[in-house]
Amino acid sequence: MSVKEQLITEKLPRHVAVIMDGNGRWARQRGTARVFGHKNGVKAVREVTEAAAELGIDYLTLYAFSTENWNRPKNEVDALMSLLVSTIASETKTLMKNNVKLFSIGCKESLPNNVQEKLASCMKQTSTNTGLTLVLALSYSSRWEIIQAVKNLAGDVKKGDVDISDIDSNLFSGYMETRNMPDPELLIRTSGEFRISNFLLWQIAYSELYFSDVLWPDFRKEHFYEALLDFQNRERRFGKTSDQLILNK
């Protein structure tokens, strides 16, 4: 029985987040420029998106470009932005064919104008699709997101639209970039690194973490299925004991 055949549809996570790591090391191992690794990482994006759509997963969030990535060498950043534009343009038809809706989180205003335009165009074209929602985290970091949420909430308190006594975790979540989607139940990081790297820190409070040694350009559907199977074999207690979970069944 294949890994995919072992998956139980009813136990699949609604939302999977992925830290796509290892493009640079993949390229270095082959004696090529880092951007070559980024280009080959597009195939992994396509594979994982197709797998998630086929399985009926509702949301797939990919950490595509962090606010810290702006500190990389200019030639690499420029190449990444160019790759982003060309990839969005070439993949729009595929997204439409597979009923995938594109969404993005992050400081989009900091992206080059051509990236903003291409992203907005693709999001508009796919807005009525009803299958998987593919979320690209672009110019995103969790600390940036939380600070923005605090500023917006403080502004509403100052205007009298929100009373301080009403502030709780549910209300605060409504100020986050991900306010219209469930928190990810599973976070996958590739390349063998054991870090969260400033990604969805508020949202992954109860997420299961899965770390793969596979470098992102080599990540395929089978690796994604293995992560999902591992998730299904875990006991999610949310602070309760195993005995409590058994009694509540």
Summary of the structure (lengths in Angstrom):
residues: 249
radius of gyration: 18.9
end to end distance: 28.3
largest distance: 59.5
contacts: 762
relative contact order: 0.19
helix: 52%
strand: 14%
